[in-house]
Amino acid sequence: MKLPVAELHIHLEGTLEPEMIMELAAKNGVELPYASVDQLRAKYEFSNLQSFLDLFYENMVVLRTAEDFREITLAYLQRAHDSGVRHVELFFDPQAHIQRGLGLGDVIAGIRAGLNVGLERWGISHKLIACFWRHARAAEAMDLMKLLVAEKHDIDGIGLDSSELGFPPELFQEVFDYARAHGLHAVAHAGEEGPADYIWQALDLLKVERVDHGIRCLDDPALVQRLVEEQMPLTVCPLSNIRLRAVDTMADHPLPQMLEKGLKVSVHSDDPAYFGGYMDANFASLMESFNFSTEQLATLASNSFESTFLDEASKQELLAEVQAWVQQQNR
């Protein structure tokens, strides 16, 4: 029995494996600047967040139809199932697709179709979160936010992603106010490359319910105290942090320290096709460096379920699976 977990920090477009990129390019007649999977994989060496994002946005042009989005969603869910994921709150970047002329309805319908098959086939429950680009104008995000609401698109929440440095959360306060006023959940990337102050802004101005990444909180003891007191969820992505040079090596990763301080941290895979693996690979890498105890692993798993946007009864059912896993480990 694998450790049961919820995946709350996962970008759909970041699950595009090189093989699928090449297949979709051939199917859709898209010309890419590389002729083979090996040539593409050779580009997967990143010096920082932006160097990754440049390739990330370049590759997603192969997604052209609702069926493409269904296919990539199902491919991710298969790997998630194999990794022990029981619930996913999936990010997608609508701006990346509508600026290429794709219909917002087709994109969301394709993703939802895949999520629904995943629920039927593997029992993976789900939420869908539309993330706004922080490197684009806030007015563009606001226009899209209003469109999502006006056309009643089937999303559960909004997020904030892409280039962090130089794009503080405060720029998007109006967008998040509008989303909350219309019943949507709110999360945001903060404190990955950006400073601890960005986490304060995400909490106080965007009023997020979860902070994605958040590892820079350790630079500010007062912030750590607040996060602990409020039990604010932090969705940490270990392999991502290493591959994007936010942390030098896994042995240097702050996750154990964050656990010790009582922060509500959980483990996620972010953009696993680019960063070296899905949930199981993230846990395996952590275990190699830190050899977490059964109790520590159970805490990380329980934190993931408690941090979801599920109703309380559903959370309790999933938390019971963690306890069953603990009992199995202790036999």
C-alpha positions as CSV (number, residue, x, y, z in Angstrom):
1,M,0.0,0.0,0.0
2,K,1.5,3.3,-1.1
3,L,1.3,6.4,1.2
4,P,-2.0,8.0,0.3
5,V,-1.7,11.7,-0.4
6,A,-3.4,14.7,-2.0
7,E,-1.6,16.6,-4.7
8,L,-2.4,20.3,-4.4
9,H,0.5,21.9,-6.3
10,I,0.5,20.5,-9.8
11,H,0.5,22.3,-13.1
12,L,-1.3,20.3,-15.8
13,E,1.0,21.7,-18.5
14,G,4.0,20.7,-16.5
15,T,3.0,17.0,-16.8
16,L,3.6,17.1,-20.6
17,E,6.2,14.3,-21.0
18,P,8.7,14.7,-23.9
19,E,7.2,11.7,-25.7
20,M,3.7,13.2,-25.6
21,I,5.0,16.6,-26.7
22,M,6.4,15.0,-29.8
23,E,3.3,12.9,-30.4
24,L,0.9,15.8,-30.1
25,A,3.2,18.0,-32.3
26,A,3.1,15.3,-35.1
27,K,-0.7,14.9,-34.7
28,N,-1.4,18.6,-34.8
29,G,1.2,19.6,-37.4
30,V,3.2,21.8,-34.9
31,E,6.8,22.5,-35.8
32,L,9.1,22.4,-32.8
33,P,12.7,23.6,-32.6
34,Y,13.9,20.0,-31.8
35,A,13.5,16.9,-33.9
36,S,13.6,14.2,-31.2
37,V,12.8,13.3,-27.6
38,D,16.5,13.2,-26.9
39,Q,17.1,16.7,-28.3
40,L,14.2,18.0,-26.2
41,R,15.4,16.3,-23.0
42,A,18.8,17.9,-23.5
43,K,17.1,21.2,-22.8
44,Y,16.0,20.2,-19.3
45,E,18.8,21.9,-17.4
46,F,17.6,25.0,-15.7
47,S,19.5,27.8,-14.0
48,N,16.5,29.5,-12.4
49,L,12.7,29.7,-12.7
50,Q,12.7,31.8,-15.8
51,S,14.9,29.4,-17.8
52,F,12.3,26.7,-17.1
53,L,9.3,28.9,-17.9
54,D,10.7,29.7,-21.3
55,L,10.8,26.0,-22.3
56,F,7.5,25.3,-20.5
57,Y,5.5,27.9,-22.5
58,E,7.3,26.9,-25.7
59,N,6.2,23.2,-25.4
60,M,2.6,23.7,-24.5
61,V,1.8,25.0,-28.1
62,V,1.3,21.3,-29.0
63,L,-2.0,21.4,-27.0
64,R,-4.7,22.3,-29.6
65,T,-8.0,20.5,-28.9
66,A,-10.3,19.5,-26.1
67,E,-9.2,15.9,-26.7
68,D,-5.5,16.9,-26.2
69,F,-6.4,18.4,-22.8
70,R,-8.3,15.2,-21.9
71,E,-5.4,13.1,-23.0
72,I,-2.8,15.0,-21.0
73,T,-5.1,15.0,-17.9
74,L,-5.6,11.2,-18.1
75,A,-1.9,10.6,-18.6
76,Y,-1.1,12.7,-15.4
77,L,-3.8,10.9,-13.4
78,Q,-2.5,7.5,-14.4
79,R,0.9,8.5,-13.0
80,A,-0.7,10.1,-9.9
81,H,-2.6,7.0,-9.2
82,D,0.6,4.9,-9.4
83,S,2.2,7.4,-6.9
84,G,-0.6,7.1,-4.3
85,V,-2.5,10.3,-5.1
86,R,-6.1,10.1,-3.9
87,H,-7.2,13.7,-4.5
88,V,-5.9,16.4,-6.9
89,E,-6.4,20.1,-7.1
90,L,-5.1,20.7,-10.6
91,F,-3.7,24.0,-11.8
92,F,-3.9,25.1,-15.5
93,D,-2.8,28.4,-17.2
94,P,-5.8,29.7,-19.3
95,Q,-3.8,32.7,-20.6
96,A,-1.3,30.4,-22.2
97,H,-4.1,28.8,-24.3
98,I,-6.5,31.6,-25.1
99,Q,-3.7,33.8,-26.4
100,R,-3.1,31.0,-29.0
101,G,-6.7,31.3,-30.1
102,L,-8.0,28.3,-28.2
103,G,-11.5,28.4,-26.8
104,L,-11.6,28.6,-23.0
105,G,-14.6,26.3,-22.9
106,D,-12.8,23.7,-25.0
107,V,-9.8,23.8,-22.7
108,I,-11.8,23.4,-19.5
109,A,-14.2,20.8,-21.0
110,G,-11.2,18.7,-22.0
111,I,-9.6,18.9,-18.6
112,R,-12.9,18.2,-16.8
113,A,-13.5,15.2,-19.1
114,G,-10.1,13.7,-18.1
115,L,-10.7,14.4,-14.4
116,N,-14.1,12.7,-14.5
117,V,-12.6,9.6,-16.1
118,G,-9.9,9.6,-13.5
119,L,-12.6,9.6,-10.8
120,E,-14.4,6.7,-12.3
121,R,-11.3,4.7,-13.2
122,W,-9.0,5.3,-10.2
123,G,-11.2,7.0,-7.6
124,I,-9.2,10.2,-7.7
125,S,-11.4,13.1,-6.6
126,H,-10.6,16.6,-7.9
127,K,-10.8,20.3,-8.0
128,L,-9.7,22.6,-10.8
129,I,-7.8,25.9,-10.3
130,A,-7.2,28.5,-13.0
131,C,-3.8,30.2,-12.4
132,F,-3.1,33.8,-13.6
133,W,0.3,34.8,-15.0
134,R,1.9,37.3,-12.6
135,H,4.3,38.5,-15.4
136,A,1.3,39.7,-17.5
137,R,-0.7,42.8,-16.7
138,A,-3.1,42.6,-13.8
139,A,-5.7,44.2,-16.0
140,E,-5.4,41.2,-18.3
141,A,-6.0,38.8,-15.4
142,M,-9.0,40.9,-14.3
143,D,-10.5,40.7,-17.7
144,L,-10.1,36.9,-17.7
145,M,-11.4,36.6,-14.2
146,K,-14.6,38.4,-15.2
147,L,-14.9,36.2,-18.3
148,L,-14.6,33.1,-16.2
149,V,-17.4,34.2,-14.0
150,A,-19.6,35.7,-16.7
151,E,-19.5,32.6,-18.8
152,K,-19.8,30.3,-15.7
153,H,-16.8,28.2,-16.5
154,D,-16.4,25.1,-14.3
155,I,-13.5,26.0,-12.0
156,D,-13.2,25.8,-8.2
157,G,-10.6,28.4,-7.5
158,I,-7.8,30.7,-8.8
159,G,-4.1,30.8,-8.3
160,L,-1.1,33.0,-9.2
161,D,2.0,31.5,-10.9
162,S,4.9,32.1,-13.4
163,S,7.8,34.5,-12.8
164,E,7.8,35.6,-9.2
165,L,10.6,38.1,-8.8
166,G,9.5,41.6,-9.5
167,F,5.8,40.7,-9.6
168,P,4.5,41.0,-6.0
169,P,1.1,39.6,-5.1
170,E,-0.2,43.1,-4.3
171,L,-0.6,43.7,-8.1
172,F,-3.4,41.2,-8.1
173,Q,-5.4,42.2,-5.1
174,E,-8.5,43.3,-7.1
175,V,-8.5,40.1,-9.1
176,F,-8.5,38.0,-5.9
177,D,-11.2,40.2,-4.3
178,Y,-13.4,39.6,-7.3
179,A,-12.8,35.8,-7.3
180,R,-13.6,35.5,-3.6
181,A,-16.7,37.6,-4.0
182,H,-17.9,35.0,-6.5
183,G,-17.3,32.0,-4.3
184,L,-14.0,30.8,-5.7
185,H,-11.1,29.5,-3.6
186,A,-7.8,31.4,-3.7
187,V,-4.2,30.2,-3.6
188,A,-0.9,31.8,-4.8
189,H,2.7,31.0,-5.4
190,A,4.8,33.0,-3.0
191,G,8.2,32.7,-1.4
192,E,9.8,30.4,-3.9
193,E,12.3,32.8,-5.4
194,G,10.6,35.8,-4.0
195,P,11.1,37.2,-0.5
196,A,9.1,36.4,2.6
197,D,7.3,39.7,2.1
198,Y,5.5,38.2,-0.9
199,I,4.1,35.6,1.5
200,W,2.8,38.4,3.8
201,Q,1.2,40.0,0.8
202,A,-0.4,36.8,-0.3
203,L,-1.9,36.4,3.1
204,D,-3.0,39.9,3.9
205,L,-3.9,41.3,0.4
206,L,-4.9,38.3,-1.6
207,K,-6.3,36.5,1.5
208,V,-5.2,33.1,0.1
209,E,-6.3,29.8,1.7
210,R,-3.0,28.1,0.8
211,V,0.5,29.3,0.0
212,D,2.2,27.5,-2.9
213,H,5.9,26.9,-2.1
214,G,6.5,29.3,0.8
215,I,10.0,28.1,1.6
216,R,11.3,31.6,2.1
217,C,9.1,32.0,5.2
218,L,12.1,30.7,7.2
219,D,13.8,34.1,6.6
220,D,11.2,35.8,8.8
221,P,10.6,34.4,12.3
222,A,7.4,36.5,12.8
223,L,6.0,35.1,9.6
224,V,6.8,31.5,10.7
225,Q,5.0,32.2,14.0
226,R,1.9,33.5,12.2
227,L,1.9,30.6,9.7
228,V,2.1,28.1,12.6
229,E,-0.6,29.8,14.6
230,E,-3.0,29.9,11.6
231,Q,-1.9,26.5,10.4
232,M,-1.7,28.0,6.9
233,P,-1.0,25.2,4.4
234,L,2.3,25.4,2.5
235,T,2.5,23.2,-0.7
236,V,6.2,22.4,-0.9
237,C,7.8,21.0,-4.1
238,P,11.2,19.5,-3.2
239,L,12.4,18.3,-6.7
240,S,11.3,21.5,-8.2
241,N,13.2,23.5,-5.7
242,I,16.4,21.6,-6.5
243,R,16.0,21.7,-10.3
244,L,15.3,25.5,-10.3
245,R,18.2,26.2,-8.0
246,A,16.0,27.6,-5.2
247,V,17.8,25.1,-3.0
248,D,21.3,23.7,-3.7
249,T,20.8,20.0,-2.9
250,M,18.1,17.9,-1.3
251,A,20.2,17.6,1.8
252,D,19.9,21.4,2.1
253,H,16.1,21.4,1.7
254,P,14.3,23.2,4.5
255,L,11.3,20.8,4.6
256,P,12.6,19.0,7.8
257,Q,13.1,22.3,9.5
258,M,9.6,23.4,8.4
259,L,8.1,20.2,9.9
260,E,10.0,20.7,13.2
261,K,8.7,24.2,13.5
262,G,5.1,23.0,13.2
263,L,4.4,24.5,9.8
264,K,1.5,22.8,7.9
265,V,3.7,21.6,5.0
266,S,2.9,18.9,2.5
267,V,4.8,17.5,-0.5
268,H,3.9,18.0,-4.2
269,S,5.4,17.6,-7.7
270,D,4.8,21.0,-9.3
271,D,5.9,20.3,-12.9
272,P,7.0,16.6,-12.7
273,A,7.7,16.1,-16.4
274,Y,10.5,18.7,-16.1
275,F,11.8,18.2,-12.6
276,G,12.5,14.5,-12.3
277,G,9.4,12.8,-11.1
278,Y,5.9,12.6,-9.6
279,M,4.8,12.3,-6.0
280,D,6.5,9.0,-5.4
281,A,9.8,10.4,-6.8
282,N,9.6,13.4,-4.5
283,F,9.1,11.3,-1.4
284,A,11.8,8.8,-2.5
285,S,14.3,11.7,-2.9
286,L,13.4,13.1,0.5
287,M,13.8,9.7,2.1
288,E,17.3,9.3,0.7
289,S,18.3,12.5,2.3
290,F,16.3,12.5,5.5
291,N,14.9,9.0,6.2
292,F,11.7,10.4,7.6
293,S,9.9,8.3,10.2
294,T,6.5,6.7,9.6
295,E,5.0,9.4,11.8
296,Q,6.6,12.2,9.8
297,L,5.4,10.8,6.5
298,A,2.0,10.4,8.0
299,T,2.0,14.0,9.1
300,L,3.0,15.1,5.5
301,A,0.2,13.0,4.1
302,S,-2.4,14.2,6.6
303,N,-1.4,17.8,6.1
304,S,-2.1,17.3,2.4
305,F,-5.6,16.1,2.9
306,E,-6.4,18.7,5.6
307,S,-5.2,21.4,3.2
308,T,-7.7,20.4,0.4
309,F,-10.9,22.3,-0.5
310,L,-12.9,19.1,0.2
311,D,-15.8,19.0,2.7
312,E,-15.0,17.7,6.2
313,A,-16.5,14.3,5.7
314,S,-14.4,13.6,2.6
315,K,-11.3,14.8,4.4
316,Q,-12.0,12.4,7.3
317,E,-12.4,9.5,4.9
318,L,-9.0,10.2,3.3
319,L,-7.3,10.8,6.7
320,A,-8.5,7.4,7.7
321,E,-6.6,6.0,4.8
322,V,-3.4,7.5,6.2
323,Q,-4.1,5.9,9.5
324,A,-4.6,2.5,7.8
325,W,-1.2,3.0,6.0
326,V,0.5,3.8,9.4
327,Q,-1.0,0.6,10.9
328,Q,0.3,-1.4,8.0
329,Q,3.8,0.1,8.4
330,N,3.8,-0.7,12.1
331,R,2.9,-4.4,11.7
